[in-house]
Amino acid sequence: MKTFHRSTTTYWVGLFSTCGPISVRGKKVTFPRRPIDAIQHQQPQNPVKVPSLNPPSILSTMAQNKAAVKSVLSGDTVILRKVRQTGPPAERLLALSNVQAPRLGNREKEDEPFAFAARDYIRKLLVGKEVSFKPEYTISNREYGSIFINNENVAQLCVKEGWLKVRETRRDASEETVAEVEALKKIEAEAVAAKKGVWTENKEEGIRTVNYTWSGDAREFLNTHKGKPIDAIVEQIRDGSTLRVLLMLSNRTHQYITLFLTGVKAPMVRRDISNQENVIEPFGEEARSFVESRLLQRQVQIILEGVDRENFIGSVRHAAGNIAESLVSAGLAKVAGHTVTLLTEGPGKIRAAESAAKEKRLHIWQDYVAKEKTEDQEFSGLVTKIISGDTVQVRNTKTGVEKKLQLSSIKQAPKTVDVNKDNQRKSETGYQWEAREFLRKKLIGKNVHVTIDYTKPPSEGYESRECATVKIGEVNIAEALVERGLATVIKHRRDDENRSLAYDQLLIAETKATEEGKGVHSSKEPPTIRIVDASESAVKARQFLAFFKRGGRVNGVIDYVANGSRFFVWVPKENCRLALVLSGIRAPRVGRTGEKSDPFGQEALDFVTHKTLQRDVELEIENVEKNGSFIGSLFVHNENIAVSLLEAGYATVHDFSAEQSTFTNQLYAAERVAKAAQKGVWAGYEEVIDVADDDAQADGAGEVKRDYVDVVVTEIIDGGRFYVQIVNENVHKLEKMMAEFSIHHSGAQQSPADFKPKTNEIVSARFTEDKQWYRAKIRKQLPDIKSVEVIYVDYGNSEVIPLTQIRPITSTFNQLPHQAQEATLSFLKVPAREDDYGQEAYERLQELIGGKQLVANVDYRDKGVLSLTLYDPAQSQTPEASINADMVRDGLATVNAKVRYAKGNQNTLKKLQEALAAAKEDRLNLFEYGDITADDD
C-alpha cells in the first residue's frame, strides 16, 4: 500500500468516507495504521473529489457531541455521522482511547486472532445507534476519545468482554486519564481471570479463513447455495443496487463477494480515478444513502439467485423487509427486466411497487407521463384467423372491426418452407408449424380478451403492427407459446417501455423452457412436416378415395377457402392436403383480381370462411372430379355446411349431384326455406306453379311420391295445428345437448343489465312449469318492457315470461338446427280452439297423438310449415287409415280439396270424403245441426 503525506487530524465528509484516500488542503492523506477492513482494501474505481476543509470548521458542525454510528472499522475504531440535519451528513473517525483491538488483516496479511470477533462485538453494539462521544486527544492524525451508549462507556464494555486490551498511560497523561486507565485495568483483570474474548485459552476459535476476492467457479457455487439463506454482513454500498458483502460460511470461512440486487437497477454512482471526478446519475446519491442507512454493516441473509460473470445476483433478507422493494417503492430504482425473473418470490410485488412509485412520480419518476388508454386498446373479441406462429386476427365483438395483432414481446420460431408450383406447402421445417397448430387449437373461433400494449413502427418493408397481450380465460397465449419452446422472448432495452404487460412472466417461461430443453431450445434437429397433395391429379386422388369412403367421416382442418363451395383441407391422419367441392349445391363464383364476382359470391365466401376457416371439420367423401378435387359433404360440429349455405340463400341445389347425395331431402328442404324467406340469391323470388303438371296429376296420371318420416308431436295448438320433432340423429343430439345445457345453466349468473333481446333473437329461457332452461326465440316484446313472449324452438310451446328468466345463449348451444317444426293436418279444416267444437277437436287430437311416436307423410312444405298425414303404427294398416281420417269421421274436421297439394292425392281425398259423409249422416259434433259444408259448395 502507498504511503501518503500526513497532516493534522483527518475528517471525512459526506457519503464517500468508507475507504480510500481523500484530499485535505490539497494533499492526499490516509490513516497511519494499516487497513483494518476488507472495504478499505478494495479501493473504489473513482474516488470522490472533496474540497479542502479546515478540520476546526468540521468540528464546529458536530453539535453537543451527539452522533450515529455509521460503521465500525475495527474493534476500537468507528465512523460517526451527524444526525438530524439536511444534506449529506458530516462524518468523523474516532478511535477509543487507552485501548487497542486485535488488528484485522488484508490481502497481504492475515488477521490477528479474534480481530473479527472484536469488531463484530462492537458492530452489533453500536452500528445504526445514536451515541454520545468525547474527543480527548490526537496522535498521528488519529482522533481518540470515549463513546457512550445508554450512559455506558463502550471501551469498558468491550474490555469487560475481553475484546480490547488496555494501553499503558502516556507520560503526559492527566490524572483523569490515569484514573480511567486504572479502572480499565481492573476490568481487564476480571476478563483475563474469566478467560473471555482474546484471553481464552483456545486461540483457534479466534482465527478465521477469509477470501477477499472470488477465485472459484461462480456457477457451481450458485448451484450449491441457490435459494438457501446465507448469513452475511453488508460491508460497503457502492450504489443503491450494488453491495460488497461478506458471506459467513461454515467452519469460520468468510468470503467477500460483489452482489447485484435481483430485479432492480439504481442510478449509477461511478468514480473516475484518473480525473478525480464523480459520474453520478440523478438520485444516485439518494439511492446509495437510502440503502446505506438501512444495511451498511447490518447482519442480513443473502439469497443467491443468479450469476453475472464472477459477480452474484441475489436478494437481501432483513428483518425490516426487502431493500430492493423499498428502493423501488421510494422511486430510487427501476425494475431490471433482465434479472427480475430470477426473484425467488416472483416479480409481482416489485412490479406493483414500481407502478405505485410511477403514479406518485417519486424521485426518478418525477417526469413520468403515463400512456393514455383508449377504448380500442382493451376489448373482447373472436379469433377468426391464425396468421403465423405469433400473429392472429381478432374481430372486436362490440364494433365488428377485425384487427391483425402480433403477440407482444415474442417472436416466432424460424422456419423453412418448401412450396409446389401452385404455392402450396409441401414441407415445413422448424417449430412454426407446431406454434400455428397450437394457436389454432387454442384460439380459433374462441372469445379472447385483448390488451394493445404498443404499436411497432414500420421497418424493413414491414407495415406498422399492433402488438397485444391476448388471453383466453386466465391464460396468456404468448406465455403458453414461450413455455413450450415455440417462440422466443424479444430482449427489450432497459428504457424501452414498449413491451408486454406480462414481460416478466414471459422471461420466466423462457427460462423454464430453456432449462427443460423444449422446442427451439432443444438440442435435437427441428421437426420436418411433409405434406402430400392428394388432389395433385385424378390418379392420385383415386388412390385416396377408397380409404376415405371406407373410413366414413374423416377429420380435417380447413386450410383455405376458395369460394362458397370449394375448400382446401388438411387431413392430419394421412398428412395430406386435398381440394373439396361440396356435393349437391352450386355457390356463386368469386371473381379473381380484376374480374367481376357473381351476385352474392363474396357473401357466400364470407359466410363459409367465418364458419370453417382453420376449424376442425369432418368430411364425407363421395367421389372425385376429373381435376383431382374430391366431392363430398363438410361438417362443423355436425352442421352440414351445404345445408347452411342453402338456408342462408347463398347457394342453389345442383339437382344431379343432390340426387346422388345422402342428404337429398335436407338440401331441398333448406332451399325451400331460403325461397320462402326470399334470402340471398332468392331475393324477390315468387314461386311459379306448373299448371300443366298439376293438370296431369289431376287427370290421374299417378299418385305423388310418398315421403314418410317418424315424428313425435311435442305441442298441440288446436285440433289441426301442432309442432313435431322428426325422429333422426338430431333428436339424439338434442338430448345430449340439453344435458350439457342444464349443466351450463346450473351456475348461471343474472342476465347482464344491458341485455335487451330483440324480436326473433334466439336466447336461453327458463320454462315456468319445470324451471329448466331451453332454447327459445323472442316472439314479441310486451308493452310493460319487463316481459317477452317466447317460443321454445325445440318443442314448439310458448309462454310469456319476465326478462329475468332470459339469458344470452352461447354459440356452442346454437349450432344444432331447431328441432320443433310447425305442422298441420293435410287436406283438413279444423276449428280453432275458441270456435264451436274447437275445444273438442283439440282434446280429440290430443287423445289420438299424445305421447306416441307416429309416422307422417309430408304432403307439402309451405314457408317452413309441414302439411302432414299422420299414422299411428299400432292402429293404421293402410294409407287411408290415418289420424286425419279419424278427425273427419268424428265430425271434428271438414275436407279441403282445394289445397295446392290436393292434385295427385285423389285416393286419399276420396277416403276422406267418405269419412265426412259418414259423420254428416250420424250428425256428429260439427254436423249436430245439419251439414255445415253446404255454404262451401
C-alpha positions, 0 to 999 in steps of 0.5 A, a space after each residue: 500500500 502507498 504511503 501518503 503525506 500526513 497532516 493534522 487530524 483527518 475528517 471525512 465528509 459526506 457519503 464517500 468516507 468508507 475507504 480510500 484516500 481523500 484530499 485535505 488542503 490539497 494533499 492526499 492523506 490516509 490513516 497511519 495504521 494499516 487497513 483494518 477492513 476488507 472495504 478499505 482494501 478494495 479501493 473504489 474505481 473513482 474516488 470522490 473529489 472533496 474540497 479542502 476543509 479546515 478540520 476546526 470548521 468540521 468540528 464546529 458542525 458536530 453539535 453537543 457531541 451527539 452522533 450515529 454510528 455509521 460503521 465500525 472499522 475495527 474493534 476500537 475504531 468507528 465512523 460517526 455521522 451527524 444526525 438530524 440535519 439536511 444534506 449529506 451528513 458530516 462524518 468523523 473517525 474516532 478511535 477509543 482511547 487507552 485501548 487497542 483491538 486485535 488488528 484485522 488483516 488484508 490481502 497481504 496479511 492475515 488477521 490477528 486472532 479474534 480481530 473479527 470477533 472484536 469488531 463484530 462485538 462492537 458492530 452489533 453494539 453500536 452500528 445504526 445507534 445514536 451515541 454520545 462521544 468525547 474527543 480527548 486527544 490526537 496522535 498521528 492524525 488519529 482522533 481518540 476519545 470515549 463513546 457512550 451508549 445508554 450512559 455506558 462507556 463502550 471501551 469498558 464494555 468491550 474490555 469487560 468482554 475481553 475484546 480490547 486490551 488496555 494501553 499503558 498511560 502516556 507520560 503526559 497523561 492527566 490524572 483523569 486519564 490515569 484514573 480511567 486507565 486504572 479502572 480499565 485495568 481492573 476490568 481487564 483483570 476480571 476478563 483475563 481471570 474469566 478467560 473471555 474474548 482474546 484471553 481464552 485459552 483456545 486461540 483457534 476459535 479466534 482465527 478465521 479463513 477469509 477470501 477477499 476476492 472470488 477465485 472459484 467457479 461462480 456457477 457451481 457455487 450458485 448451484 450449491 447455495 441457490 435459494 438457501 439463506 446465507 448469513 452475511 454482513 453488508 460491508 460497503 454500498 457502492 450504489 443503491 443496487 450494488 453491495 460488497 458483502 461478506 458471506 459467513 460460511 461454515 467452519 469460520 470461512 468468510 468470503 467477500 463477494 460483489 452482489 447485484 440486487 435481483 430485479 432492480 437497477 439504481 442510478 449509477 454512482 461511478 468514480 473516475 480515478 484518473 480525473 478525480 471526478 464523480 459520474 453520478 446519475 440523478 438520485 444516485 446519491 439518494 439511492 446509495 444513502 437510502 440503502 446505506 442507512 438501512 444495511 451498511 454493516 447490518 447482519 442480513 441473509 443473502 439469497 443467491 439467485 443468479 450469476 453475472 460473470 464472477 459477480 452474484 445476483 441475489 436478494 437481501 433478507 432483513 428483518 425490516 423487509 426487502 431493500 430492493 422493494 423499498 428502493 423501488 417503492 421510494 422511486 430510487 430504482 427501476 425494475 431490471 427486466 433482465 434479472 427480475 425473473 430470477 426473484 425467488 418470490 416472483 416479480 409481482 410485488 416489485 412490479 406493483 411497487 414500481 407502478 405505485 412509485 410511477 403514479 406518485 412520480 417519486 424521485 426518478 419518476 418525477 417526469 413520468 407521463 403515463 400512456 393514455 388508454 383508449 377504448 380500442 386498446 382493451 376489448 373482447 373479441 373472436 379469433 377468426 384467423 391464425 396468421 403465423 406462429 405469433 400473429 392472429 386476427 381478432 374481430 372486436 365483438 362490440 364494433 365488428 372491426 377485425 384487427 391483425 395483432 402480433 403477440 407482444 414481446 415474442 417472436 416466432 420460431 424460424 422456419 423453412 418452407 418448401 412450396 409446389 408450383 401452385 404455392 402450396 406447402 409441401 414441407 415445413 421445417 422448424 417449430 412454426 408449424 407446431 406454434 400455428 397448430 397450437 394457436 389454432 387449437 387454442 384460439 380459433 373461433 374462441 372469445 379472447 380478451 385483448 390488451 394493445 400494449 404498443 404499436 411497432 413502427 414500420 421497418 424493413 418493408 414491414 407495415 406498422 403492427 399492433 402488438 397485444 397481450 391476448 388471453 383466453 380465460 386466465 391464460 396468456 397465449 404468448 406465455 403458453 407459446 414461450 413455455 413450450 419452446 415455440 417462440 422466443 422472448 424479444 430482449 427489450 432495452 432497459 428504457 424501452 417501455 414498449 413491451 408486454 404487460 406480462 414481460 416478466 412472466 414471459 422471461 420466466 417461461 423462457 427460462 423454464 423452457 430453456 432449462 427443460 430443453 423444449 422446442 427451439 431450445 432443444 438440442 435435437 434437429 427441428 421437426 420436418 412436416 411433409 405434406 402430400 397433395 392428394 388432389 395433385 391429379 385424378 390418379 392420385 386422388 383415386 388412390 385416396 378415395 377408397 380409404 376415405 369412403 371406407 373410413 366414413 367421416 374423416 377429420 380435417 382442418 380447413 386450410 383455405 377457402 376458395 369460394 362458397 363451395 370449394 375448400 382446401 383441407 388438411 387431413 392430419 391422419 394421412 398428412 395430406 392436403 386435398 381440394 373439396 367441392 361440396 356435393 349437391 349445391 352450386 355457390 356463386 363464383 368469386 371473381 379473381 383480381 380484376 374480374 367481376 364476382 357473381 351476385 352474392 359470391 363474396 357473401 357466400 365466401 364470407 359466410 363459409 370462411 367465418 364458419 370453417 376457416 382453420 376449424 376442425 371439420 369432418 368430411 364425407 367423401 363421395 367421389 372425385 372430379 376429373 381435376 383431382 378435387 374430391 366431392 363430398 359433404 363438410 361438417 362443423 360440429 355436425 352442421 352440414 355446411 351445404 345445408 347452411 349455405 342453402 338456408 342462408 340463400 347463398 347457394 342453389 341445389 345442383 339437382 344431379 349431384 343432390 340426387 346422388 347425395 345422402 342428404 337429398 331431402 335436407 338440401 331441398 328442404 333448406 332451399 325451400 326455406 331460403 325461397 320462402 324467406 326470399 334470402 340471398 340469391 332468392 331475393 324477390 323470388 315468387 314461386 311459379 306453379 306448373 299448371 300443366 303438371 298439376 293438370 296431369 296429376 289431376 287427370 290421374 296420371 299417378 299418385 305423388 311420391 310418398 315421403 314418410 318420416 317418424 315424428 313425435 308431436 311435442 305441442 298441440 295448438 288446436 285440433 289441426 295445428 301442432 309442432 313435431 320433432 322428426 325422429 333422426 340423429 338430431 333428436 339424439 343430439 338434442 338430448 345430449 345437448 340439453 344435458 350439457 345445457 342444464 349443466 351450463 345453466 346450473 351456475 348461471 349468473 343474472 342476465 347482464 343489465 344491458 341485455 335487451 333481446 330483440 324480436 326473433 333473437 334466439 336466447 336461453 329461457 327458463 320454462 315456468 312449469 319445470 324451471 329448466 332452461 331451453 332454447 327459445 326465440 323472442 316472439 314479441 316484446 310486451 308493452 310493460 318492457 319487463 316481459 317477452 313472449 317466447 317460443 321454445 324452438 325445440 318443442 314448439 310451446 310458448 309462454 310469456 315470461 319476465 326478462 329475468 328468466 332470459 339469458 344470452 345463449 352461447 354459440 356452442 348451444 346454437 349450432 344444432 338446427 331447431 328441432 320443433 317444426 310447425 305442422 298441420 293436418 293435410 287436406 283438413 279444416 279444423 276449428 280453432 280452439 275458441 270456435 264451436 267444437 274447437 275445444 273438442 277437436 283439440 282434446 280429440 287430437 290430443 287423445 289420438 297423438 299424445 305421447 306416441 311416436 307416429 309416422 307422417 307423410 309430408 304432403 307439402 312444405 309451405 314457408 317452413 310449415 309441414 302439411 302432414 298425414 299422420 299414422 299411428 303404427 299400432 292402429 293404421 294398416 293402410 294409407 287411408 287409415 290415418 289420424 286425419 281420417 279419424 278427425 273427419 269421421 268424428 265430425 271434428 274436421 271438414 275436407 279441403 280439396 282445394 289445397 295446392 297439394 290436393 292434385 295427385 292425392 285423389 285416393 286419399 281425398 276420396 277416403 276422406 270424403 267418405 269419412 265426412 259423409 259418414 259423420 254428416 249422416 250420424 250428425 256428429 259434433 260439427 254436423 249436430 245441426 245439419 251439414 255445415 259444408 253446404 255454404 262451401 259448395 
